[in-house]
Amino acid sequence: MASGQYTGNYGDPVWDGNPQTLLSQIPDLILVNSRQQNIAVEKLRGVDLTTNSRIATPLGLADFALNATRTLTHYQQLTRASGAIDTVNAVGYPASLRIRGSAGLTHGAYSGFLFVNYVGSYVNPFTTPYSRISAWTTLDMTLRWEGGGGVSVAVSARNLFDRDPPRFEQNPSGFRYDPANSTPFGRMWYVNLGKRW
């Protein structure tokens, strides 16, 4: 066998290892390149505000927090050469204004927190004339007990007052809500049992 050659197994064609193209050696070979490239462009500008405060009171420690996001611009392009699509306050994308505030009180082993969630209104382009999908405000709650030995019990409610999501009229998918900004599930209860070692 000459150097740089492979005779193959069971009658396979002879492979010449000298520099050459793969297709010249195996002309019936089919190559498929299924790698994907991220060629899309997305530009987002906005303002985030986060604040936390803790105050000692005669009843215990009071905690307050606020987290707000205001999206100013949000553009998407399939490629750098394609036109930009403005998705601010567009159906199927997060609303331009989202706020979550909380207030809680901790007294010894007991604590309780309330959370207010707000999603701003936005345009519904699927109605004629255009209408608006209403703002949505929900309230969450958590009650917690920290026992001895690292044991804890928490009871939480999401959407405490069972608020329905804003109606999405003429939704092409047939749903009556926008899953990007709301959920069809009403009040939901959770129980958490914890143990720390």
N, C-alpha and C positions, 0 to 999 in steps of 0.2 A: 504494500500500500504506500503510495507516495505521500510525502509530508503535506498536511493540510487537507487531506481528503478523508471522507468517511464513506465506507462501502454500503452502509445501511444494514438493516436486518430483514431477513426473509425476502430478499429481492427488492427492497426499497431502492429508489434512484440514488445514484452516487451523489454525495454532497461535496462540493468543492469549497473548502473553507477560505479560499482566497477572496479578497475584497470584491464584492459584487452585490447586486440587489437581490432581495429575497424572491421577487417575482420572476427574475430570470432563471432561477433554479426550480421554482414551483409555479408555473404559469397559471394553473387553475386555482391558485389560492385566492380566497376572498377575505379582504381586510375590512373590518367594521370599527370605526372610531366613534364610540358612543359617549365620550367624555363631554360634559357640559361646561359651558363657560358662563360666568356671571357678567353679562354685558349690560344689564339694566342700570339705570341711574335713579337714585332717590335722594331728594333734598328736603330736609325738615328743619324748620325754625320755630322756636317757641320759648315760653317762659315757664319755669317750674318754681314753685314757692313751697317751702317746707319750714314749719315752725313747731317747736315743742316747748312746753312750759310745765314746771312742777311747783306747786305751792303747798306749804304746810298750813293746815287749818285745824281747828279744834276737833273736827270729825276724822281727820286723817290726812293723807297725802292726796291732793287733787292734781290730776294730770290733764293737760289740754294739748291737742295736736291738730295741725292743719296741713294738708297736702293738696296742692292745686296745680293743674297743668292747663296752660292756654297755648294751643297750637296756632301759630301765626300763618305759616305757609307750609304746605306739604305737597311737593311735586314728584311725580313718577314718570320715567321714560323707559320704554322697552329697550331702546338702544340710545346711544349718544346722539344719533342723527334723527331720531323720531321726535315727534312733538311731545311736549310736556302735558301731563294730565294733572289738574288741580284736584286733590282729594280732601281738602279742608271742608269739613261738614258735609262730606259725601256719604251716601248710604253705603254701608259695608265697611266703613273706616271709623276709627275712634272719633267721637265728637270733639270739636275744638276746645270745649271747656269741660273739664272733669275735676270734681272737688270731693275730697274725703276728709271730714273733720271728726274728732273724737273728744270725749270728755269722760273722765273716770275718777273714782275715789277708792283709795285703799285704806282699810282700817284693820290693822292687825293681820289676821289670816284671811280676811275677806276683802274682795274687791269687785267692783262692778264698772263696766264701761259701756258707753253708748257711741255708736258710729253713724254719722250721717253721710250718705253717698248722693252726689248730685251729678247728673249728666245733662248738659245743655241741649236745647232744641236745635234742629237743623232741617234743611230743605229736603222734601220728598219730590224728586223729579218724575216720579212715575204716575202722578195724577195730572189732570188737565182741568184748570190751570194748576201750577205747582202749589203744593200745600206744605205744611211743616209737620215734622214728627216732634211731638211735644217733649219738653224736658221731663226728666224722671228722677224723683227723689225717694230714696229708701232709707230705712233705719235698721241697723244691726245692733245686737246686744250680747254681752258676755258677762256672766257671773262666775266668780272663781273663789275656791277655798283652798288654801295652802295648809295642809295638816302637818303633823309631826312626822319625822322620819322620811321626809322628801315626798310624801304622798300629796297629790293634788286632784281636785275634781273641778271641772269647768262645764258649764251649760251655756250654749250659745244659740242665738237665733239669727238667721239671715233673712232680711226683708220682713222684719217683725210685724208690720201692719199689713202684710200680704198685698202689696201694691202690684197691680197688673202692669205689664210693660206698655209703653206708648204704642198706639196702633200704627201699623205701617200699611197704609191703604195701597192696593194695586201692586203688592210685592210680586215680582215675576216668579219667585220660588213658591208662592202660595202661602208662606208663613205670614202671620199678622204682626210680626215684630222684627226688629233688626238685630241679629245675633251679635253684631259688633259692639252694640251699646246696651243691650238689655238681655234678659233671660225670661223664658216663659214660666219658670218654676216660681211658685209663690213662697210662702213662709216655709223655712226649713230649720229644723232643730238639730243640734249636735250635742253629744255628751263626750267629754274627754276625760279619761282616767290616766293619771301620770304617776310615775315613781322614779325618783332620782337616787342613784347610788353614789 
